[in-house]
Amino acid sequence: MNSILLPHFEINPISERDGWRLCDFISANADYIKRYFPKTVAANLNPTLSNIFVLDKVSEFLSGKEYLFTLKEPEHRKIIGLVYLKELKRATKEAELAYCIAYPHKNKGFASQAVKAISEWGFTEQHLKQLRIIVHKSNIGSIKVAENCGYIWKETLLKEHTPPNEAPLDMELYVLKNER
């Protein structure tokens, strides 16, 4: 996949060169994103861990197991967000989208633009028929992103996600179907 250039940022597949940038992104936003991305935060606590994480994600991207995209501001190429296309079920042509945006960039429409672009990529390039977003009801911003991108609430998933040092949380499932 080539980069997707948008007015204020670009979307790129994870690259071997992203280790330091990813570590910086996680360090700056860990408190903000760790509740819903605990494994990503734990895997990027220092540059060495980030480089290992990046190499694993590049390998998964190339093999088609999971796709991690970075959102970068174009001037300094600083990572301002991530979008995962994960939990791919090739037999049923389904996958899950997960996303996070740097705190200073929230509420600017960047996450919605990225989710729309990656959803379209999943449908056209990966031939998926259904995408899921799983979000906690208190995460109003993420719910708005899902709804802005045409995802429809389907059901509450009981005890679906367990954040670090918390009881399991019920999560809301949003679905987008490829009608083509």
N, C-alpha and C positions, 0 to 999 in steps of 0.2 A: 504494500500500500504506500502511496505517496503521501506527502503532507497535505493536509487540508488547511488552506489559508483563509482565515476569517478576519474581519476588520481589526480586532484588538488582540488576537492570539492565533496560534496555529496548533493543529492536532497532528501528532506524530506517533508512529509505533515506538515503543520503548527501544532505546538504542544503547549499545555498549558504552557510549560516552556519557550516559545519563547518571552515573553513580553519584558523583558529587552533587549535582543539581537536585537529585532526588533526596539525598541526605539533607540538604539545605531545606527543601520543601517540607519534609517530615519534621525536622527539628523546629522549624518556625510554626508548624501547625499541629503538632502532636496532641496537645491538650484539646484542641478543637475537633480532631478527627479520630482520636483513639477509641472512642466508644463504639464506632461502627467499622473501623478498620484496624482492629488491634493487631492482627498478624502483619499487616503492612508496616505499621509503626514499629513493632518489635523487630522486624527484619531490616530496619533502616536506622538504627540508633547511632551508627557511626559510619564513616566512609567505607571501611572495609566490608561491613555487613551490607551496605547499599550496593557495592560493586558485585558481591555474590548474588544478591537479590536480582539485580539487573541482568546478570548473565543467565540466571534461571528463567527470568521472564522473557528474555530474548529467545531462548531455546523453546519455551512454551509457545511463543508467538509463531516461530518458524515451523513448529510441528503441528500447529492448529489446536493445541490443547486449551489454551487460554490466550486472550489478547489484552495487553495493557497498552493504553495510549497515554501520552503526556500532553498536557496543554501548556504551551510556552508562550510567554510574551515575546514578540519578535525582536525587540531591540537588544536585550541582553541574554535572550534564550533561557530565561529563568522559568522553572516549572511553577505553574500557578494552579495546576489541577491534574487529576487523574481520572480516567474512565477505563473500567474493566469490562470486557465482554467475557463472561466466565460461566462455569457450570454448563458447558455446552453438551447438549444431548443430540447428537447427530441423527440418531434413528427417528426421533420425533421432530427434529429441526427446531429445537428450542434452546434458549440461552438466557442468562441473567445479565443485566447491566448494573454496575455499581459505580459510583462517582463521588468525587470530593473536590472541593475548590478551596483555594487559599482564603483565609478569613478576609483579608483586605479586598478580595475580588468577588465576594458573595453579593447577591442581590443586584448584579449587573447584567444578568442574562447569559453569562458565559457558560454555566453548567447546562442550561437549556439548549444553547446552540450546539454544544459538544454532544449531548445526548441525542439530539436530532440527527446529527451527522453520523454518529456511530451506529445508531439504530438503522439508518438507511444503509450504511455499509454492511451491517449484519444481514439485512434482507437481500441486498443485491449481490454482494461478494461472497457471503457465506451461505446463501440460499436458505436462511432461516425463515420459519413461518410464524414464530411467536417469541416475543421477548418479555422478560419479567423485570420489574424493579420491586425490591423489598425494602420497606421503609418503616420507621417507627412513627406512630401517630403524632408524637411531639416534634418531629423534624419537619416543621411546616415548610421550610425552604425546599427540602427534597421532595415533598409532596407536590409543591407548586411546579417543580421541574418536571416531574412525571406527568402531571396534568397538562402543562404547557406543551409537552411533546406528544400528546394524544393517548397516553397510557390511561387505562380505565381501571378503577378500583374493582377488585374481584372478590377478595375475602380477607379475613383476619387469620393469620397463621399463628396458632398458639405456641408459645415458648419457642419461637423460631430462632432467636439470636440471644447469646449470652455474652454481654460485654464483660470486660475484666472486672472482677470483684463485685459483680452485681448478680441478682437473680435473673433467670431467663425472662426475656421480653417477648410479648406478643408483637407481631409485625404485620404490616399491611401489605398485601400483594396487589400490584398494579400490572396490567398486561396490555401489550400492544401486539395486534395481529397483522401480519402481512396479508393484505386482501388481494394481492395480485395473483 
